[in-house]
Amino acid sequence: MNNTPSLPLEDELGDVLDKAMRRAGITPEALALRTGVALGRICDAVDYRSDLSCDELRRLAAVLKLNEVGLCALGSGQYPQPALGALPFSVWPLRMPHGIGVANAYLVGECGSSRGILFDTGAGIDALSAVWPPAIRSLDAVFLTHVEPEHAGGLCDVVAKFGAPKACIPDGAVAPCGQGMGEGMSARFGGLEVTAFATPGHAAAHNCYLVKSGTARTESALLVSGDLVFAGSVGGAFFSHEKLQANLRRMLAMVPPSTIIAPGHGPLTTAENELRYNPFAG
Ligand SMILES: [Fe+2]
């Protein structure tokens, strides 16, 4: 499948520095003292006016425990977006404006089939209908990565409209029409296998879903990552920095490197790319 080269990353350098300072429990003033980078230059970077040099970014990365190669790439506007391998099934990224941003849902279906599996519902049935591919006319299941308005809008409407018999949500989450799916639980729909992994951090109840072919002889897979990991960044750790970090490492190490990551925001990427460059993956 193809990536969209012009699709912007979800997070800029300023977002990454802000998240990393929160993770480290360090203020900009303390960071300036420990790195020798001027406080004003750090604040400018956090406010999206960065002209930090790679040397300065390396010093920030060392104190904030970030991948310096990825941070420098981000700082120079050249974060790598990888070529994506082929998958033995079809994937439709459904990008929906929400507030000032864009949230992604994903439809997956066997090649040539009119049935699909939906991961997240976006802001609601209207937003989803506007980007829905005509090839898919019914759903076998809906899976939610986490229950937030930009990812889980109109779940019952979607279930009713497309006749999905199942709506799976992370264990511990609360959503109408949803039933809990916990760590390691799998479901099979024709030739597609979906396995849930509990990945709290961004939210207390958050799942990633690994989608594989149950019949094709390939390790190619899709990891629907919600707000655990983005290309070049991670979701906000509103529940737990430690758990988000642990689950980020666990998931990137667990899946084959060629696994395509389908995040809740921003472009598609691969496990290999994020292991190599994601500032938080060190
Ligand atoms: Fe989100």
Boltz pocket constraint, residues with backbone or C-beta under 6 A from the ligand:
constraints:
  - pocket:
      binder: B
      contacts: [[A, 103], [A, 148], [A, 150], [A, 151], [A, 227], [A, 264], [A, 265]]
      max_distance: 6.0
